[in-house]
Amino acid sequence: MIRLGRAGCRLLGWGGGGPPGAVPRRGAEVLVGTAGGESGGIAEILLNRPHARNSLGKVFVNELFSALEQLRFDEKVRVVVFKSEVKGVFCAGADLKERAKMDNAEVEHFVKRLRSLMDEIASLPVPTIAAIDGFALGGGLELALACDLRVAASSAKMGLIETTRGLLPGAGGTQRLPRCVGIGLAKELIFTGRQIDGQQAFSMGLVNHAVPQNSDGDAAYQRALALAKEILPQAPFAVRMGKLAINRGMEVDIASGMAIEGMCYAQNIPTRDRQEGMAAFREKRPPQFIGK
């Protein structure tokens, strides 16, 4: 299985949005990488704040915003994987040391910015996968919930633990968790602040796959890559429209959702990829989609 990240992923830049091939600045907290070869089309957002366990500080959040902007309009990108470069942790949530220095108005402004960040992740036009190989707590789980798909190591720990700190989830957790696991379970997890492992998360539908951790500590990442490679050969525009139809349709009644599906389908009809798919079926060969 191909390994990206440090081994096979070409770093493009950082939160500052450097040009292709740019060398990341020293101390960058968020890196962006793309793969070549058979994994071309997979981009990675690498979380790299080891001294604070990838907690959501101001610099980290700003660099995440820039990383998303860097990838949003890149037509070569078909899947985005969120991965931690810090062993044993995906994202520990809010940077409470930094938060303690803010006054009430600053806290309110920063939490609104966090909410906006999660919305930006959710609205990326291509599929997103969170590879959870360690702790994903509070805002860290909210970040994972903003992704389309989640893969966790069975030993990973997840939870919306805000009530144990006198808080409540403020970056989408109260909305995305019940949409993922149902209202009853979401209330139980939020009211208790309980942490669950990857296998428990899989059993309740919080993650798509749970895998035993490996000696390198990146089993979830490797499974996320395999999932991304399964998406890669499919028609990119059709996948984007499928994501849009699902996301928009989930917010409305089913009749309105069917209308949204119809509008997305209509946009796909004139594409070259649809014509290629039909031709490949007739000619009994694999299709070669170009995203147009």
LUMTITOR-997219 format. One record per residue: residue in one letter; x, y, z of N, C-alpha, C, O in turn. Coordinates in steps of 0.2 Angstrom, whole numbers, plus 5000, padded with zeros to 4 digits. Example, Ala and Ser with C-alpha at 12.3 -4.5 7.8 and 13.67 -1.06 7.14 Angstrom:
BEGIN
a506649725039506249785039506649845039507149835042s506449895035506849955036506450005039506750065040
This chain:
BEGIN
m500449945000500050005000500450065000500950075004i500350114996500750174995500750215001500150225004r501250245003501250285009501450355007501950375003l500950405009501050475007501350515013501850485016g501150575014501350605020502150625019502350645013r502550605024503250625023503550585018504050605015a503350525016503650485012503550495004504050505000g502950505002502750504995502350564993502050564988c502250614998501750674996502150734995502550755000r502050764989502450824988502150884992501550904991l502550914996502250975000502251034995502751054991l501651064995501551124991501651194994501751244991g501451195001501451255004501251245011501351195014w500951295014500651295021500151345021499751365016g499951365027499351405028499451475025498951505024g500051495023500151555019499951545012499951595008g499851485010499651475003500251484998500151524993g500751454999501351464994501251434987500751394987p501651454982501551424976501751354975502051324980p501451314970501651244970502451234970502851274967g502651184974503351174975503751214980504351214981a503351264983503651304988503851264994503551214996v504351284997504651255003504251285009504251345010p503951245013503551265019504051305024504551285025r503751355026504151405031504251365037503851315039r504751375041504951345047504451355052504251405053g504251295055503751305060503051305058502551325062a502851295052502251295049501751245053502051185054e501151265055500751215059500251175054499951125057v500151195048499751165043500151155037500351205034l500151095034500551085028500051055023499551025024v500151075016499751045011500151005006500751025004g499950945005500350905000499950864995499350854996t500250854989499850814984500250754982500950754983a499950704980500250634978500350634971499950664967g500850594968500950584961500750514960500550474964g500950494953500850424951500050404952499650434950e499950334954499350314954498850344959498250334959s499150384964498750424969498750494967498450534971g498850514961498850584959498050604959497650564957g497950664962497250684963497050684971496550714973i497550644975497350644982497850704985498450704984a497450754988497850804992497750785000497350755002e498250815003498250805010498350865014498750915012i497950875019498050935024498350905030498050865034l498950925032499350885037499350935043499650995043l499150915049499050945055499750945059499950885060n500050995060500750995062500951045068501351085067r500551035073500751075079500851035085500451025090p501451005085501550955090501650975097501450945102h501851035098501951065105501251075109501251085115a500751075105500051095108499551035105498951055105r499850985103499350925101498850945096498250925096n499050985091498651005086498051045088497551045085s498051075094497551115097497351175092497851195089l496751195092496551245088496651315090496251355093g497351335089497551405091497451455085497251435079k497551515086497451565081497851555075497551555069v498451545075498951535069498751465066498651465060f498551415070498351355067497751355063497651335057v497251395065496651405062496751445056496451435050n497151505056497251545050497551505045497451515039e498051455046498351415041497951365038497951345033l497451345042496951295040496551325035496351305029f496251385036495851425031496251435025495951425019s496951455025497351465019497451395015497451395009a497451345019497551275016496951265012496951235006l496351275015495751255011495651305005495451275000e495851365006495751405000496251384994496051394988q496851354996497351334991497051274987497251274981l496651234990496451174987495751184984495551144979r495351234986494651234984494551244976494051214974f495051274973494951284966495451254962495551264956d495751204965496251164961495851104958495651054961e495751104951495451054948495750984948495450934946k496350984949496750924949496550884955496750824956v496350914961496250884967495550844967495050884965r495550784968494850744968494650724975494050704976v495150714979494950694986495450724991496050734989v495250744997495650785002495650735008495150725011v496250715011496350685017496650725022497150765021f496250725028496550765034496950715038496650665040k497550735039498050685043498450725048498650785047s498550695054498950725059499750705058499850645056e500150745058500850735058501150725066501750705067v500650725070500850715077500650645080500050635080k501050605082500850535083500450535089500550565094g499950495089499450485095498950535095498550535100v498850585091498350635092498150655085498550675080f497550665084497250695078497150775079497550815075c496750795084496750865086496450865092495850835094a496750895097496550895104495950945106495750955111g495750985101495251025102495451095103495951115100a495151135107495251205108495951215112496151175116d496251265110496851285114496651325120496551385120l496551295125496251325131496751375135496551425138k497451365134497951415136497851475133497851535136e497751475126497651535122496951565124496951625124r496451525124495751545126495751585132495351635133a496151565137496151595144496351665144496151705149k496751685139496951755138496451795135496551855134m495951775132495451815128494851835133494751805138d494651895132494051925135493451895132493451855127n492851905135492251875132492051885125491851845121a492251945123492051965116492551935111492351915106e493151925113493651895109493551815109493551785103v493251785114493051715114492451705109492551665105e491951755109491451745105491651755097491451715093h492051795096492351805089492751745087492651725081f493151725091493551665089493151605088493251565083v492651595092492251535091491851535085491651485081k491551595083491251605077491751595071491551565066r492351605072492851595066492951515066493051495060l492951485072492951415071492451385068492451335064r491851405069491251385066491251395058491051345055s491551445056491651465049492151415046492051395041l492651405050493151355048492851285046492951255041m492451265051492151195050491651195044491551145040d491351255043490851255037491251255030491051235025e491851295031492251295025492551225023492551205017i492651185028492851115027492251075024492351035019a491751085027491151045024490951065017490651025014s491051125015490851145009491351135003491251154998l491951105005492451095000492051044994491651004996p492151064988491751024983491950954982491550914979v492550934984492750864983492650824990492650854995p492650754989492550724996493150735000493750744998t493050735007493550745012493550685017492950655018i494150665019494150605023494650625029495150645028a494350615035494750625041495050555044494750505045a495750555044496150495046496250505054496750545056i495950475058495950485065496350425069496150375070d497050445070497450395072497650405080498050375083g497250455083497350465090496750505093496250495090f496950545097496350585101496050635096496450675092a495450635096495050685092494450715097493950685098l494650765101494250785106493950855105494350895102g493350875107493050935107493050965099492850935095g493451015098493451045092493850995087493751005081g494250955089494550905085494050855082494150835076l493550835086493050795083492550835079492350805074e492450895080492050935076492350945069492050955064l493050955069493350955063493250895059493150895053a493350835062493250765059492450765056492350735051l492050785060491350785058491150825052490650815049a491550885051491450925045491650885039491550915033c492050835040492350795034491750755032491250735035d491750725025491250685023491350615026490750585027l491950595026492050525029492550525034492950565034r492550475039492950475044493250395045492850355045v493850395046494150325047494550335054494950385054a494450285058494850285065495150225066494950175064a495750235070496050175073495650155078495350195082s495550085079495150065085495350085092494850095096s495950105092496150135099496150205099496250235105a495950245094495850315094495250335099494850295101k495350395102494850415107494550475104494850525102m493850475105493450535102492950555107492750515111g492750615107492250645111492150715111492650755109l491550735112491350815112491350825120490850815123i491950845123492050845130491950915133492150925139e491650955129491551025131491251035138491451075142t490750995139490351005146490750985152490651005157t491350945151491750935156492250995158492550995163r492151045153492551105154492151165155492351225155g491451155157491051215158490851245151490551305151l490851205146490751235139490251195136489951145139l490051205130489651165125489951165118490251215117p489851115114490151115107489951185104489351195104g490451215101490251285098490451285091490351345087a490751235088490951235081490651185077490951155072g489951175078489551135074489451065077489051025074g489751045083489550985086488850965087488650915086t488551015090487851005092487350995086486850965086q487651015080487251005074487450945070487050905067r488050935069488350885065488350815068488250765065l488450815075488450745078487750715078487750655076p487150745079486550715079486350695071486050645070r486650735067486450715060486850645058486750615053c487350635062487850575060487550515064487550465061v487450525070487250465075486550465077486350415080g486150515076485550515078485450565085485950575088i484850585086484850635091484950605098485250635102g484650545100484750515106485450505108485750525114l485850475104486550465105486950525106487350535110a486850575101487150635101487050675108487550695111k486450675111486350705117486650665123486950705127e486650605122487050565128487750585128488050595133l488050585122488850595121488950665123489450675127i488550715121488650785123488550795131488950835134f487950775133487850785140488350755145488450785150t488550695143489050665148489750685146490250675151g489950715140490650725139491050665138491650665139r490750605136491050545136491550535130491450565125q492150505132492550485126492450415124492350365129i492450395118492350335115492950315111493250355108d493050245110493650225106493350215098492750225097g493850205094493650195087493150145085492750155081q493150085089492750035088492050055090491550035086q491950085096491350105098491050155093490450165091a491450205090491250255086490950225079490550245076f491350165077491050135071490450095072489950105068s490350075078489650035080489050085080488550065079m489150145081488650195081488650235075488150285075g489050225070489050255064489350325064489350365059l489750335069490150405069490750405064490950455061v491050345063491550335058491350285053490950235055n491650285047491450235042491850175043491550125041h492450175045492850115046493250125053493550185054a493350065056493850065062494350015060494149955058v494950025061495549975060495949965065496150015069p496249905066496749905072497349945070497549955065q497649975076498250015075498849975073498849915075n499250005069499849965067500449995071500450045075s501049965069501649985073501950055071502250085075d501750085066501850145064501450205066501550265066g500850175069500350225072499950265067499650315068d499950235060499550275055499050225051498950235045a498750175055498250135052497650165049497450145043a497450215053496850255050497050285044496650295039y497650315044497850355038497950305032497750325026q498150245033498250205027497550175025497450175019r497150165029496450145027496050205023495750195018a496250265026495950325022496250335015495850355011l496850325014497150325008496850275003496750284997a496750215006496450155002495750184999495550164994l495350215004494750235002494750294997494350294993a495250334998495350394993495450364986495250394981k495850314986496050284980495450244976495450234970e494950224980494350194978493950244975493550234970i493950304977493550364974493950394968493550414963l494550394968494950424962494650404955494650454951p494550344954494350324947493750344944493550344939q493250364949492550384948492550454944493050494945a492050464941491950534937491950594942491550594946p492450634942492550684947491950734947491750754953f491650754942491050804942490450774945490150804948a490350704943489750674945489850664953489350664957v490450644955490550644963490450704966490150714971r490650764963490550824966489750844966489550864972m489450824961488750844961488350794966487850814969g488650734967488350684972488350714979487950714983k488950744980489050774987488650834988488350834993l488550874983488150934983487450914984487050944989a487150864981486450844981486350814988485850834991i486850774991486750744997486750805003486250805007n487250845003487250895008486750945008486450955013r486550965002485951015002485250975003484851005006g485250915001484550885002484450865009483850855011m484950855013484850835020484650895024484350875029e484650955021484451015025483651025024483451075027v483350995019482651015017482250945017482450895018d481550955016481150905015481250865009481650885005i481050805009481250755003481050774996481350764992a480450814996480250844990480750894987480850894981s480950934991481450984990482050954988482450974983g482250904992482850864991482850834984483350834980m482350804982482250774975482350824970482650814964a482050884971482150944966482950964966483150974960i483250964971483950974971484350924967484850934963e484150854969484550804965484450814957484850804953g483750834955483650844948484050894945484350894940m484150954949484651004947485350984946485651004941c485550944951486250924950486350874944486850874941y485850834944485850784938485850814931486250794927a485450874931485450904925486150934923486250944917q486450954928487150984927487650934924488150954921n487550874926487950814924487850794917488250764914i487250804914487050774908487450794902487650754898p487650854901488050874896488850864896489150884892t489050834902489750824903490050774898489750724896r490750784897491050734893491150674897491250614894d491250674903491250614907490650574907490750514906r490050594906489450554906489550524899489350464898q489750554894489750524887490250474887490250424884e490850484891491350434891491150374895491350314893g490750384900490550324904490050284900490150224900m489650314896489150274891489550234886489450174884a490050274883490450244878490850184881490950134877a491150194887491550134890491150074891491350024890f490550084893490050034894489949994888489949934888r489750034883489649994876490249954874490149904871e490849984875491449954872491749914877492349884875k491449904882491749854887492449864889492849824889r492549924891493249944893493149994899492650024900p493750004903493650054909493650124906493950144901p493250164910493150234907493750274909494050254914q493950324906494450374907494150444908494050484903f493950454914493650524916494150574917494750564919i493950634914494350694915494150754919494450804920g493550744922493250794926492950854922492850904925k492650834916492350884912491750864909491450894905
